[in-house]
Amino acid sequence: MQVEQTTNKFLPESSQDLGRRKNNKSLLDGHSKAVQQVSDLIERVANTNANVLILGESGTGKEVVARSIHTISNRSSKYFVPVNCAAIPQELLESELFGHIKGAFTGAITDRKGRFELAEGGTLFLDEIGDMDLNMQAKLLRVLQEKVYERVGSGKPIHANVRVIAATHRNLEEMVAKGEFREDLYYRLHVYPIDLPPLRRRAEDLPSLVYAITDKIKQDTGTHVNVTPDAMSALARYTWPGNVRELSNLLERLSILYPGKVVDATQLPSKYSTLTNTDLETSEFLTESVALNEFAETEHFDQSESNSINNVGLPILTRDGVNLKSQIASVEQFYIKQALDLSNGVVAQAAKLLGLRRTTLVEKLKKHEFQRTATS
């Protein structure tokens, strides 16, 4: 009984609900080249049966990518079944994945389907695959190779028609070299790798991400929060070790502390509003002062105008360059959202705040795919 109850608690949703949650793509919002490349990779692989390995730091949106692949695939009518391999004790993982029959072990009082069976015809997402022990890796490899498995305690083979997507924040190549991860399993999973960029490497997406996340918070809770240009500038200089998940948590916290308000830099938690010398040296958003001085010596322009540009919360241009078109689109979305919030969604009033004709704003709303409401 005890084992049966223990394994059940790891099911985040009932079998009727698995994979039916709304796919939240806010972690992938943005116009940067890196995000566009990820979107392209998602579209290319979605309607194949290839195994996918999603790599990236914690908080970069690995499950979001996996759900996106499932949603636009020909398996979308079936379940998307997530499994966090790090959250389940290794001695229970086999039963969790493959199921068991009554009497297979102490506490197995009924037959129970595993995640592979629940995902039949759909997608199985194995998060934190790097935490799976070598014994379980061998059993997973067999399923990927032979497309069959057995419930624990049963010798009856079950055919598996399941798309497997795995993810990890670990360096699997290093783990293979150390003997901590099976090389044959690595290559089985590494058919189609997708490497997610950390937030510090997609600086131009920050305004779009802030818009998308605050909009979702408003939909979920009915409260909204905006940030001023100086607050956006402070956020742009932060290195985001927790990536988009950390940004989302911060904005949710701000929506609770300052519901319906516009937050400035002084209201941000100190670690986001104060930069140390180390932060300035390591930030991917800042360029060397020498490069700026060289540019100033060769080009003549209005310095006061330059200062105002740097204060709108956008990353300073580096030698890596920037996609200007997408950056402009991000700024447009950011200010259009603020105008709509301040005008309670009335387009005519929002257009006045932005110094635009109503028809021009309507065109931009369609262009950026803003959701229209009855009050607009």
Secondary structure, DSSP 8 states (H G I E B T S, - for coil): -HHHHHHHTT-SS-TTTTT-S----GGG----HHHHHHHHHHHHHTTS---EEEE--TTS-HHHHHHHHHHTSTTTTS-EEEEETTTS-HHHHHHHHH-B-TTSSTT--S-B--HHHHTTTSEEEEETGGGS-HHHHHHHHHHHHHSEE--BT----EE---EEEEEESS-HHHHHHTTSS-HHHHHHHTTEEEE---GGG-GGGHHHHHHHHHHHHHHHHS---EE-HHHHHHHHTS--TTHHHHHHHHHHHHHHHSTT-EE-GGGS-HHHH---HHHHHH-TT---HHHHHHHHHH----HHHHHHHHTTS-----TT---HHHHHHHHHHHHHHHHHHHTTT-HHHHHHHHT--HHHHHHHHHHTT----TT-
